[in-house]
């Protein structure tokens, strides 16, 4: 993957960043963090940028964890459904093999 450089602005701070990927993605991520920090700042009683950044990071981490849990639950259900289908197919084959016509 190619390393790219971009200058982004987050919560009034211009930052020079380097990351793997593309510039548009990096800018999109910066806009998302900026938006989330502004939302937190609107609700917070503090104007301390570091405190707002930490609260925002915790909120984004919570989103990530919830998304992972949702995906994990969905994947678990998918595996269980697949296993049930396999068991039914095996039972069907075994019944067929046990029938008098099969001998």
N, CA, C and O of each residue as an XYZ file, in Angstrom:
412
protein
N       0.841     -1.172      0.000
C       0.000      0.000      0.000
C       0.891      1.241      0.000
O       1.968      1.235      0.597
N       0.455      2.274     -0.650
C       1.221      3.493     -0.799
C       1.015      4.421      0.394
O      -0.109      4.600      0.863
N       2.100      5.005      0.877
C       2.012      5.995      1.944
C       1.714      7.342      1.321
O       2.375      7.762      0.371
N       0.698      8.023      1.872
C       0.312      9.336      1.355
C       0.475     10.377      2.458
O       0.487     10.060      3.647
N       0.599     11.613      2.029
C       0.681     12.742      2.952
C      -0.465     13.692      2.646
O      -0.825     13.915      1.491
N      -1.032     14.248      3.723
C      -2.103     15.218      3.536
C      -2.121     16.167      4.721
O      -1.733     15.808      5.833
N      -2.572     17.364      4.464
C      -2.806     18.324      5.533
C      -4.308     18.376      5.740
O      -5.071     18.629      4.808
N      -4.719     18.133      6.977
C      -6.136     18.135      7.319
C      -6.363     19.111      8.469
O      -5.424     19.525      9.150
N      -7.625     19.466      8.668
C      -7.968     20.319      9.798
C      -8.998     19.602     10.653
O     -10.048     19.174     10.175
N      -8.663     19.486     11.933
C      -9.559     18.843     12.892
C      -9.704     19.772     14.083
O      -8.731     20.090     14.767
N     -10.931     20.199     14.316
C     -11.256     21.039     15.466
C     -10.354     22.275     15.536
O      -9.862     22.659     16.598
N     -10.156     22.885     14.351
C      -9.379     24.107     14.273
C      -7.876     23.917     14.240
O      -7.137     24.900     14.190
N      -7.408     22.691     14.264
C      -5.984     22.407     14.238
C      -5.595     21.834     12.879
O      -6.168     20.841     12.430
N      -4.616     22.463     12.227
C      -4.113     21.921     10.967
C      -3.045     20.892     11.295
O      -2.133     21.146     12.082
N      -3.176     19.733     10.680
C      -2.255     18.634     10.953
C      -1.712     18.079      9.657
O      -2.466     17.854      8.710
N      -0.421     17.859      9.606
C       0.191     17.161      8.485
C       0.242     15.687      8.845
O       0.854     15.306      9.843
N      -0.394     14.868      8.043
C      -0.487     13.438      8.342
C       0.136     12.615      7.230
O       0.205     13.026      6.071
N       0.588     11.432      7.634
C       1.102     10.444      6.701
C       0.433      9.132      7.058
O       0.389      8.753      8.229
N      -0.090      8.435      6.057
C      -0.774      7.175      6.334
C      -0.800      6.321      5.083
O      -0.588      6.807      3.972
N      -1.065      5.027      5.284
C      -1.266      4.131      4.148
C      -2.665      4.361      3.610
O      -3.611      4.546      4.375
N      -2.795      4.350      2.292
C      -4.108      4.509      1.690
C      -4.112      5.629      0.689
O      -3.153      5.830     -0.056
N      -5.237      6.377      0.684
C      -5.328      7.490     -0.248
C      -5.712      8.761      0.498
O      -6.260      8.719      1.599
N      -5.412      9.879     -0.126
C      -5.620     11.192      0.483
C      -7.095     11.426      0.780
O      -7.437     11.947      1.842
N      -7.969     11.048     -0.142
C      -9.395     11.278      0.056
C      -9.902     10.564      1.305
O     -10.694     11.117      2.068
N      -9.443      9.348      1.503
C      -9.846      8.579      2.693
C      -9.357      9.259      3.965
O     -10.098      9.368      4.942
N      -8.132      9.708      3.953
C      -7.553     10.393      5.107
C      -8.334     11.669      5.417
O      -8.609     11.966      6.579
N      -8.682     12.406      4.394
C      -9.470     13.631      4.589
C     -10.875     13.316      5.100
O     -11.413     14.038      5.939
N     -11.456     12.248      4.596
C     -12.778     11.822      5.062
C     -12.740     11.460      6.548
O     -13.630     11.842      7.307
N     -11.719     10.734      6.952
C     -11.567     10.372      8.363
C     -11.394     11.613      9.233
O     -11.976     11.712     10.313
N     -10.588     12.557      8.752
C     -10.378     13.795      9.502
C     -11.685     14.577      9.646
O     -11.962     15.131     10.710
N     -12.484     14.622      8.583
C     -13.780     15.310      8.656
C     -14.695     14.634      9.678
O     -15.412     15.302     10.423
N     -14.659     13.308      9.702
C     -15.490     12.564     10.651
C     -15.076     12.881     12.089
O     -15.927     13.148     12.937
N     -13.775     12.852     12.361
C     -13.287     13.159     13.707
C     -13.636     14.604     14.070
O     -14.054     14.878     15.195
N     -13.469     15.515     13.131
C     -13.808     16.917     13.367
C     -15.287     17.055     13.724
O     -15.640     17.748     14.678
N     -16.141     16.394     12.958
C     -17.582     16.457     13.209
C     -17.906     15.913     14.595
O     -18.666     16.524     15.347
N     -17.329     14.767     14.928
C     -17.587     14.152     16.226
C     -17.080     15.027     17.367
O     -17.746     15.137     18.397
N     -15.905     15.655     17.203
C     -15.388     16.539     18.246
C     -16.303     17.745     18.436
O     -16.511     18.194     19.564
N     -16.840     18.262     17.363
C     -17.753     19.406     17.475
C     -19.049     19.003     18.181
O     -19.603     19.777     18.961
N     -19.528     17.794     17.904
C     -20.716     17.302     18.602
C     -20.448     17.167     20.101
O     -21.269     17.577     20.922
N     -19.306     16.596     20.451
C     -18.944     16.442     21.867
C     -18.790     17.818     22.514
O     -19.254     18.032     23.634
N     -18.142     18.747     21.817
C     -17.932     20.088     22.362
C     -19.263     20.792     22.617
O     -19.396     21.531     23.592
N     -20.245     20.567     21.748
C     -21.562     21.182     21.929
C     -22.253     20.673     23.192
O     -23.017     21.404     23.823
N     -21.982     19.414     23.561
C     -22.629     18.811     24.734
C     -21.796     18.963     26.001
O     -22.331     18.869     27.106
N     -20.508     19.194     25.855
C     -19.611     19.208     27.018
C     -19.613     20.581     27.687
O     -19.807     21.612     27.043
N     -19.393     20.557     28.988
C     -19.296     21.818     29.721
C     -17.882     22.376     29.657
O     -17.648     23.525     30.033
N     -16.949     21.576     29.187
C     -15.545     21.977     29.134
C     -15.196     22.519     27.750
O     -15.764     22.104     26.740
N     -14.262     23.442     27.731
C     -13.747     23.933     26.453
C     -12.317     23.448     26.241
O     -11.654     23.854     25.287
N     -11.847     22.581     27.131
C     -10.503     22.025     27.044
C     -10.428     21.067     25.855
O     -11.106     20.040     25.831
N      -9.603     21.411     24.878
C      -9.494     20.627     23.645
C      -9.045     19.198     23.917
O      -9.543     18.263     23.290
N      -8.119     19.023     24.836
C      -7.634     17.675     25.140
C      -8.766     16.833     25.715
O      -8.939     15.678     25.326
N      -9.539     17.402     26.638
C     -10.672     16.676     27.227
C     -11.697     16.312     26.145
O     -12.219     15.197     26.134
N     -11.979     17.235     25.253
C     -12.933     16.982     24.163
C     -12.396     15.887     23.245
O     -13.151     15.021     22.803
N     -11.090     15.923     22.956
C     -10.484     14.889     22.098
C     -10.581     13.518     22.760
O     -10.870     12.527     22.089
N     -10.342     13.454     24.069
C     -10.416     12.172     24.782
C     -11.844     11.652     24.796
O     -12.076     10.469     24.543
N     -12.804     12.523     25.088
C     -14.211     12.101     25.076
C     -14.629     11.620     23.684
O     -15.359     10.638     23.546
N     -14.158     12.323     22.668
C     -14.465     11.921     21.292
C     -13.846     10.568     20.982
O     -14.494      9.714     20.376
N     -12.603     10.364     21.390
C     -11.936      9.083     21.144
C     -12.692      7.950     21.839
O     -12.845      6.871     21.266
N     -13.159      8.178     23.046
C     -13.936      7.154     23.762
C     -15.245      6.872     23.039
O     -15.649      5.716     22.921
N     -15.908      7.908     22.558
C     -17.160      7.712     21.814
C     -16.930      6.927     20.526
O     -17.715      6.038     20.197
N     -15.874      7.241     19.803
C     -15.569      6.529     18.561
C     -15.175      5.083     18.874
O     -15.559      4.169     18.144
N     -14.418      4.869     19.944
C     -14.054      3.506     20.345
C     -15.311      2.711     20.704
O     -15.409      1.528     20.378
N     -16.262      3.348     21.367
C     -17.528      2.687     21.697
C     -18.262      2.282     20.424
O     -18.783      1.170     20.342
N     -18.311      3.164     19.434
C     -18.922      2.832     18.135
C     -18.243      1.613     17.520
O     -18.910      0.696     17.042
N     -16.918      1.612     17.536
C     -16.155      0.515     16.957
C     -16.473     -0.795     17.668
O     -16.717     -1.812     17.019
N     -16.470     -0.776     18.986
C     -16.751     -1.996     19.748
C     -18.164     -2.502     19.480
O     -18.376     -3.703     19.314
N     -19.127     -1.589     19.438
C     -20.513     -2.002     19.148
C     -20.620     -2.630     17.761
O     -21.302     -3.638     17.578
N     -19.947     -2.030     16.798
C     -19.958     -2.554     15.429
C     -19.320     -3.938     15.381
O     -19.835     -4.839     14.719
N     -18.208     -4.107     16.078
C     -17.557     -5.418     16.125
C     -18.468     -6.456     16.759
O     -18.576     -7.577     16.261
N     -19.124     -6.091     17.856
C     -20.030     -7.022     18.530
C     -21.184     -7.406     17.625
O     -21.570     -8.574     17.564
N     -21.739     -6.423     16.919
C     -22.845     -6.689     15.989
C     -22.388     -7.627     14.885
O     -23.081     -8.590     14.557
N     -21.213     -7.345     14.305
C     -20.690     -8.204     13.245
C     -20.382     -9.598     13.768
O     -20.618    -10.591     13.078
N     -19.860     -9.674     14.974
C     -19.539    -10.975     15.559
C     -20.823    -11.771     15.800
O     -20.872    -12.968     15.518
N     -21.859    -11.113     16.319
C     -23.133    -11.786     16.542
C     -23.721    -12.284     15.222
O     -24.215    -13.408     15.140
N     -23.665    -11.445     14.199
C     -24.192    -11.833     12.892
C     -23.393    -13.002     12.322
O     -23.972    -13.932     11.761
N     -22.089    -12.962     12.460
C     -21.240    -14.054     11.961
C     -21.533    -15.340     12.714
O     -21.580    -16.416     12.117
N     -21.733    -15.234     14.037
C     -22.057    -16.414     14.846
C     -23.379    -17.022     14.386
O     -23.482    -18.241     14.255
N     -24.388    -16.194     14.141
C     -25.682    -16.703     13.653
C     -25.526    -17.369     12.291
O     -26.141    -18.401     12.024
N     -24.709    -16.781     11.440
C     -24.459    -17.349     10.115
C     -23.810    -18.728     10.243
O     -24.197    -19.661      9.540
N     -22.840    -18.859     11.123
C     -22.170    -20.143     11.342
C     -23.148    -21.167     11.899
O     -23.161    -22.317     11.460
N     -23.970    -20.757     12.866
C     -24.952    -21.682     13.442
C     -25.956    -22.153     12.396
O     -26.292    -23.337     12.349
N     -26.431    -21.249     11.567
C     -27.375    -21.620     10.507
C     -26.731    -22.586      9.515
O     -27.356    -23.556      9.087
N     -25.500    -22.317      9.161
C     -24.788    -23.200      8.232
C     -24.609    -24.589      8.853
O     -24.795    -25.602      8.179
N     -24.253    -24.631     10.120
C     -24.077    -25.913     10.815
C     -25.403    -26.684     10.859
O     -25.418    -27.897     10.652
N     -26.497    -25.999     11.123
C     -27.808    -26.656     11.141
C     -28.151    -27.234      9.772
O     -28.675    -28.344      9.683
N     -27.859    -26.495      8.709
C     -28.127    -27.002      7.359
C     -27.286    -28.249      7.079
O     -27.771    -29.216      6.492
N     -26.032    -28.215      7.503
C     -25.159    -29.381      7.297
C     -25.676    -30.594      8.070
O     -25.671    -31.710      7.550
N     -26.118    -30.379      9.301
C     -26.655    -31.479     10.106
C     -27.882    -32.070      9.420
O     -28.014    -33.292      9.348
N     -28.777    -31.232      8.919
C     -29.979    -31.741      8.219
C     -29.582    -32.545      6.981
O     -30.166    -33.592      6.703
N     -28.598    -32.058      6.246
C     -28.162    -32.796      5.059
C     -27.561    -34.151      5.443
O     -27.828    -35.167      4.801
N     -26.749    -34.145      6.499
C     -26.165    -35.404      6.962
C     -27.240    -36.379      7.426
O     -27.187    -37.569      7.116
N     -28.211    -35.866      8.168
C     -29.304    -36.727      8.639
C     -30.069    -37.317      7.461
O     -30.446    -38.489      7.480
N     -30.295    -36.506      6.445
C     -31.003    -36.972      5.257
C     -30.216    -38.076      4.558
O     -30.783    -39.095      4.164
N     -28.917    -37.872      4.408
C     -28.066    -38.876      3.765
C     -28.042    -40.149      4.599
O     -28.154    -41.248      4.056
N     -27.897    -40.012      5.905
C     -27.857    -41.196      6.772
C     -29.176    -41.952      6.739
O     -29.176    -43.183      6.734
N     -30.295    -41.246      6.719
C     -31.604    -41.924      6.626
C     -31.708    -42.682      5.319
O     -32.197    -43.810      5.281
N     -31.243    -42.054      4.243
C     -31.304    -42.686      2.922
C     -30.448    -43.950      2.919
O     -30.861    -44.969      2.366
N     -29.258    -43.901      3.529
C     -28.363    -45.053      3.575
C     -28.927    -46.179      4.428
O     -28.605    -47.343      4.193
N     -29.769    -45.858      5.425
C     -30.340    -46.859      6.309
C     -31.625    -47.488      5.784
O     -32.098    -48.493      6.316
N     -32.181    -46.892      4.742
C     -33.455    -47.397      4.211
C     -33.247    -48.741      3.530
O     -32.159    -49.002      3.016
N     -34.289    -49.625      3.511
C     -34.156    -50.941      2.908
C     -33.774    -50.878      1.433
O     -33.086    -51.771      0.938
N     -34.209    -49.837      0.726
C     -33.901    -49.750     -0.702
C     -32.409    -49.507     -0.926
O     -31.878    -49.851     -1.982
N     -31.731    -48.918      0.057
C     -30.317    -48.613     -0.093
C     -29.445    -49.850      0.032
O     -28.295    -49.836     -0.408
N     -29.970    -50.931      0.626
C     -29.159    -52.151      0.837
C     -29.308    -53.097     -0.286
O     -28.702    -54.168     -0.275
